[in-house]
Amino acid sequence: MKHGISWLLLSILTVSCLLFGSSIGQAAPFGSSLDNTATLLVLSMKNKTGYADMGPYIGSAEENFLFELQDADVFAHIHGERDCRKVLDEQAFQQTGLTSTAVATMADSVKARYVLYSSLTGLSVKRSAGRLDVSTGSGYQDTAHGKTEKVKAMISVKVVDRQTGDTIFQGHGEGVSREFKLKEGMLQVRVGTEAATEEACNNAIMKAVENVIEGDSGLRQTLLGKG
């Protein structure tokens, strides 16, 4: 009878150890399977804000994305979609659009294991009356009245492993730009019922790009465990 109980306890302990070991393996972070020697293809950013005329700002964001990714030192080689299109048949891409076949063709051309998808998902503007108090070392003080402008941008990013089909990173970044204006200038961007300067929109989008890559829950921290 004692031998029967001993075998039963041993069996329970064995199964428990196997289950425990399995759960540890499942809890492994994304970055544990990351190939740091691999190449990343960065596709052009999509405009999902619902606002037109975002082309120039998205173009600037794409350039900043490539710079921030290279600086983050997560992937060995990084290529942008525009560079691939220059090498491949641009006319064919215009006719077919960015299909899965087109993405595969571009990725294969630069031997990219990973593909990064990004979208500008939100852009909002809040403007209100504001006041700026100015003082100098000589004791002179004055108050200027104008407009306070707050622009907020939101970006979403997903990185897919082409070998496994797994999403190794998915996250969001936010950026805010605040400006105080003494006089109304040329309002370059219409966002809903409000408008903002080109500089403010660019600044907000750039900060969102930096946040999704370098933030606490950003791409670099998630994949490499480094802030």
N, C-alpha and C positions, 0 to 999 in steps of 0.2 A: 504493500500500500504506500509506503514511504517512497519507494522507487517510482511509483506512478505519479505521485505529487511532484517529485523532483523533475521528472521528464516534462510534466505539464508546465511547471514554472520556467524551465529552460526554453520551452517552445514559445511561451509568451514573451520572454525576454528577447529571444531571437527576432521574432516578428516586430517587436517594438523598436529594436535597433535598426532594422531594415526600413521601417516606416519613417523613423527619425532621420536616418541618413538620406532618404529620398526627399523629405521635406526641405532639408538643407540645400540639396542640389537645386530644387525648384526655386529657391529664394535668391539664387545667384543674380547679381545685377546685370543690366544690359552690357556694360563695358567689359564683363568677363570674357565675352566671346568676340570682342572687337579686334579686327586685324588692323593694327596701326601702320602696316606697310602698304595697305591697299589704297586705291584711288577713289575719290568722291566726284560724282558728277552733280553740279548744282544747276537745277532747271530754273528757267526764268520765273520770277515771282508773278503770281496771279493777283488780279484786282478783284476782290470780293466785297468791296465797300458799297457798291451800288452807285458810286459817283464816277462820272466820266472825267476825262482829262487828267488821269493819274499817271499817265505814261512817263513823263519826265521824272517824277518823284520815285516811281518804282524802279526806273533805270538807275537812279542814284543809289537806291537801296540795294540793288543787285551788286553793284560795284563794292559797296561797303560790306555786304555779306561775304564776298570773296576775300576781302582784306581781313575781316574779323576771323574767318575760318582759318586762314593761313596763319594768323597770329596766335590762334588758339592751339595750334600744333596737335590736332587730334588725328588728322589723316595725312598720309605721306605726300599725296599728290591731289590737287584740286583743279577741276576744269569747269568752266562755265558753259552753259548751253550755247551762248552766242559764238564762242570759240569753235565749238563742234560744228555749228551750222556753216561757218566759214569754210571748213574743210570739206564737209559733205555737200550734197545737192540742196541748196537753199530753196530752189523752185519746187522741188518735190515736197519739202516740208510745208511750204505755203499751200500746196494743193491738198495734202492729206491732213494737215493739222497735227497737233502733238498727241498722236496715238501711242498706245503701248509699244507698237512696233517701232515707231520713230524714236521713242525713249531708249529702247533696246539697241537700236542702230547707233545712236550717239554714245551710249555707255560702252558698247563693244569697240567703238572707234578709239576710245581712250583707255580701254581695259579697266573700266570702273566697276568695282564690286558694289559700291554704295551709291544711292541716288537720293538727293535732297529735294523735297518739294516744299515750297513756301507760298504763303498767301498774305496779302494785306487785307485783314478781315474787318478792320474798323478804323475810322478817322472821324473825330468829333472836334468841334470848336465851341468854346464858351467865351463870350466877350462881355465885359461889364465896365461900368465907370470905375475909375481908379484914381489914386492920389500918390504922388511921390514926394517925400520930404527930403530936401537937400540942405546939407550944412557943410561949412568949410572950416578950416583951422582958425580962420580969423574971427569966427563967431557968426558969420553971415548965415542966415537960415531963410529958406523959401519953400513954397509948396507948389508943385506942378500938378495940374489936373489933365487926365487923358483917359485912355482905355486900357484895361488889362485884358490880354488875350491868352487863352489857354488852349493848346492843341494837344489832343491825345491820340496816339496811334497804337494799333494792336496788330500783331503778326503771329501767324501760326506756322509751325515747321514740323515736317516729318522726314525721317531718314529710313530708307528701306535697304535691307541686305538682299541683293539680287540672287545670291547663291541659295539662301534659305527661304526667301520671301517674307522674312520677319521684319517688323518695324522695330528698329533698335533705339529709336528716339522719337518722341512726339511731345511737343511743348508749345508754349505761348510766351510772347514777350510784349511788354508794354513800355511806351515811351511818352513823356510829357514835356512840352516846351511852353514856357511862360515868357511873355514879353509885355512891356509897358510902352505905350505910344502916346506921345504928346499931341501928334496930329494924325489925321487919317491919311494914310498913304495909298498906294496902288494895291488893291486887294487881288491877289493873283489866283486864289483857289476858292471856289464856291463849294461849301460843304453843307448840304441841307439848306437851312434858312440862314446860315451864317457864312462868313468868309474869313480867310486867314492869308497871311503873307506866304510866299513861296519858301522863305527862310524858315518860318515857324513850322511848316509842314515837314520840310526836310529834316529839321532838327528832331522832331518827335519820332519820325520813322527811323532815323539813325539810332536813336536811343532804344527803340524797340528791338532793332536788330542786335545791338550790343547786349541787351537784357536777355534775349532768348539764347544767346551763345554763352555769355559770361555770367549770367545770373546764378543765384543759389540753386535753382532747379533747371538751369540751362544745359545746353548740349555738352559743354566741356565738363561741367561738374558731374553730369549723369554718366557720360561715357568713360571719363578718365578718373573721376573722383577727385578732381582738383578745382579749386575755386579761382 
